[in-house]
Amino acid sequence: MKILFIGSHRLGDTVISTALLAALLERYPHARFTIVCGPHNASLFEAFPRCDRLIVLEKKKHNAHWVSLWRKTVLHRWSMVVDLRSSLISLALWSRKRFLVKGGRRPRLKITQQARALGFSQAALPRAWLCEETFRKARSLFPLSEKWLALAPTAGTAYKMWPSDSFINLGALFLQKGYKIIVLYGSGETEREGAMPLLTHLPCYDYGGGRELSEVAACLSCCALFIGNDSGLMHLAGAMDIPAVGLFGPSKASQYAPSGRFVMALSAPGKEGEGAMADISVDRVFRSAQLLLEQSYEKTSAPTGEGEPIYAL
């Protein structure tokens, strides 16, 4: 059985879609997979089992990347094509089964929407497939004997970002409790500028920039706690099975909350999707994070599949 899985380009959507891949792995134990993903996300699949091919799809002018993908896949007879991009190319391939999963903003968590589109009654949990060597390198940098707090102060758009001063004050509270801080952010000058206030005013480990996402994921696996804006890094933290608090204001937690055993979506006061990030108080985030840590200690034996987020609206 051969399955072609055309995944998302953005980090957050890619992490969410790994839950669907995990479910397919379990449902079809003898299937072989070809995975299509964006260039920045490929390392999250470095140890994906039963993978015949990982196709990195780089965007080109005039949608030429889709023509390139068609040429690489058209000669195969697929048992199933799962297309999270709803691209026309899926209709031009031979396949016994075909699932074009619609995107866009719709009610329910996106992870649930995708699971139901393929007939799964319950969504699996997102995850990353990393090599053991990647984990070993991360543990040499961030030994598990320390308490590491990952802060992610940036987001895809500025209006989704909690104020830098709030992150700095929150970090100071955790420093008093013996935590060491890692600051995570994406590549590019804008991301660097968004993280700079924390890098300047907090004693911290700078682990942002153009690092491989597999390295970032392994770093997160060493952390006792993650706190960050609604972003791809937030979803990645949930996938690495650590306590993760996602901060929401002008985006809807009911659709994009992180998924995992130990996650919390904390929304700004007011109508969902219309709140101001600055209205989320430092004290509220600090107390909520402590509550999540306590709950995670109690849930460490929870079976995989209990992935509904905790909402704090």
Order of alpha helices (4+ residues) and beta strands (2+ residues): beta-alpha-beta-beta-alpha-beta-beta-alpha-alpha-beta-alpha-beta-alpha-beta-alpha-beta-alpha-beta-alpha-beta-alpha-beta
